[in-house]
Amino acid sequence: MGIKGYKITWGAAQAVQPFQNFLQHAQLTGAQIKQVLNEQFENGDRKLEVAGIYYTYNQQGIKEVYSQLTSKL
């Protein structure tokens, strides 16, 4: 995995995780990401903290999902 010419190793990424959090890697489609994000609202409050994506939502759920790298998903 690389960002603008910098190589990030799995070990380096794990070493900077605070509070003994776990780093997970998965490949999801835009529709799957919207589904997962919508699931956090089932009990009325947000639960997920995400990095690298942005999203808009309203009372009906997630409207749009954007990636820092590819724009709209």
ROKE-495311 format. One record per residue (C-alpha): residue number from 1; residue in one letter; x, y, z. Coordinates in nm, 4 decimals. Layout:
# residues N
finu num: NUM residuo: a east: X north: Y up: Z $
...
END
This chain:
# residues 73
finu num: 1 residuo: m east: 0.0000 north: 0.0000 up: 0.0000 $
finu num: 2 residuo: g east: 0.1430 north: 0.3414 up: -0.0851 $
finu num: 3 residuo: i east: 0.0435 north: 0.7044 up: -0.0594 $
finu num: 4 residuo: k east: 0.2066 north: 0.9498 up: -0.3002 $
finu num: 5 residuo: g east: 0.5277 north: 0.7517 up: -0.3214 $
finu num: 6 residuo: y east: 0.5513 north: 0.6537 up: 0.0470 $
finu num: 7 residuo: k east: 0.5303 north: 0.2884 up: 0.1385 $
finu num: 8 residuo: i east: 0.3342 north: 0.2048 up: 0.4519 $
finu num: 9 residuo: t east: 0.3949 north: -0.1408 up: 0.5950 $
finu num: 10 residuo: w east: 0.1379 north: -0.3408 up: 0.7905 $
finu num: 11 residuo: g east: 0.3645 north: -0.3373 up: 1.0953 $
finu num: 12 residuo: a east: 0.4053 north: 0.0411 up: 1.0829 $
finu num: 13 residuo: a east: 0.0294 north: 0.0895 up: 1.0567 $
finu num: 14 residuo: q east: -0.0329 north: -0.1421 up: 1.3542 $
finu num: 15 residuo: a east: 0.2347 north: 0.0322 up: 1.5605 $
finu num: 16 residuo: v east: 0.0519 north: 0.3668 up: 1.5524 $
finu num: 17 residuo: q east: -0.2938 north: 0.2356 up: 1.6425 $
finu num: 18 residuo: p east: -0.4011 north: 0.3979 up: 1.9716 $
finu num: 19 residuo: f east: -0.5863 north: 0.2187 up: 2.2519 $
finu num: 20 residuo: q east: -0.5006 north: -0.1276 up: 2.1145 $
finu num: 21 residuo: n east: -0.7481 north: -0.0860 up: 1.8279 $
finu num: 22 residuo: f east: -0.7313 north: -0.3322 up: 1.5432 $
finu num: 23 residuo: l east: -0.6631 north: -0.2345 up: 1.1856 $
finu num: 24 residuo: q east: -0.8915 north: -0.4110 up: 0.9387 $
finu num: 25 residuo: h east: -0.8589 north: -0.4280 up: 0.5619 $
finu num: 26 residuo: a east: -1.1513 north: -0.5079 up: 0.3321 $
finu num: 27 residuo: q east: -1.2564 north: -0.4371 up: -0.0239 $
finu num: 28 residuo: l east: -1.6142 north: -0.3058 up: -0.0465 $
finu num: 29 residuo: t east: -1.8279 north: -0.1602 up: -0.3218 $
finu num: 30 residuo: g east: -1.9844 north: 0.1823 up: -0.2845 $
finu num: 31 residuo: a east: -2.3232 north: 0.0165 up: -0.2164 $
finu num: 32 residuo: q east: -2.1712 north: -0.2026 up: 0.0563 $
finu num: 33 residuo: i east: -2.0110 north: 0.1001 up: 0.2219 $
finu num: 34 residuo: k east: -2.3475 north: 0.2816 up: 0.2244 $
finu num: 35 residuo: q east: -2.5129 north: -0.0262 up: 0.3774 $
finu num: 36 residuo: v east: -2.2554 north: -0.0519 up: 0.6576 $
finu num: 37 residuo: l east: -2.2743 north: 0.3220 up: 0.7276 $
finu num: 38 residuo: n east: -2.6553 north: 0.3051 up: 0.7420 $
finu num: 39 residuo: e east: -2.6420 north: 0.0193 up: 0.9932 $
finu num: 40 residuo: q east: -2.4802 north: 0.2500 up: 1.2500 $
finu num: 41 residuo: f east: -2.8005 north: 0.4577 up: 1.2684 $
finu num: 42 residuo: e east: -3.0310 north: 0.1663 up: 1.3566 $
finu num: 43 residuo: n east: -3.0338 north: 0.2613 up: 1.7258 $
finu num: 44 residuo: g east: -3.0460 north: 0.6337 up: 1.6622 $
finu num: 45 residuo: d east: -2.6843 north: 0.7340 up: 1.7070 $
finu num: 46 residuo: r east: -2.3629 north: 0.7235 up: 1.5065 $
finu num: 47 residuo: k east: -2.1130 north: 0.4583 up: 1.6112 $
finu num: 48 residuo: l east: -1.8551 north: 0.4324 up: 1.3344 $
finu num: 49 residuo: e east: -1.5440 north: 0.6406 up: 1.2979 $
finu num: 50 residuo: v east: -1.4108 north: 0.6330 up: 0.9453 $
finu num: 51 residuo: a east: -1.0985 north: 0.7608 up: 0.7742 $
finu num: 52 residuo: g east: -1.0458 north: 0.8295 up: 0.4073 $
finu num: 53 residuo: i east: -1.4132 north: 0.8712 up: 0.3194 $
finu num: 54 residuo: y east: -1.6743 north: 1.1385 up: 0.3728 $
finu num: 55 residuo: y east: -2.0504 north: 1.1023 up: 0.3585 $
finu num: 56 residuo: t east: -2.3697 north: 1.3030 up: 0.3751 $
finu num: 57 residuo: y east: -2.6826 north: 1.1804 up: 0.5477 $
finu num: 58 residuo: n east: -3.0307 north: 1.2842 up: 0.6582 $
finu num: 59 residuo: q east: -3.3216 north: 1.1205 up: 0.8432 $
finu num: 60 residuo: q east: -3.3603 north: 0.8593 up: 0.5664 $
finu num: 61 residuo: g east: -2.9957 north: 0.7530 up: 0.5836 $
finu num: 62 residuo: i east: -2.6743 north: 0.7923 up: 0.3893 $
finu num: 63 residuo: k east: -2.7129 north: 1.0067 up: 0.0787 $
finu num: 64 residuo: e east: -2.3663 north: 1.0183 up: -0.0817 $
finu num: 65 residuo: v east: -2.0270 north: 0.8662 up: -0.0043 $
finu num: 66 residuo: y east: -1.7011 north: 1.0223 up: -0.1220 $
finu num: 67 residuo: s east: -1.3451 north: 0.8952 up: -0.1161 $
finu num: 68 residuo: q east: -1.0369 north: 1.1124 up: -0.0801 $
finu num: 69 residuo: l east: -0.8817 north: 0.9229 up: -0.3674 $
finu num: 70 residuo: t east: -1.1640 north: 0.8609 up: -0.6145 $
finu num: 71 residuo: s east: -1.4363 north: 1.1172 up: -0.5328 $
finu num: 72 residuo: k east: -1.7965 north: 0.9863 up: -0.5379 $
finu num: 73 residuo: l east: -1.8377 north: 0.6118 up: -0.4657 $
END
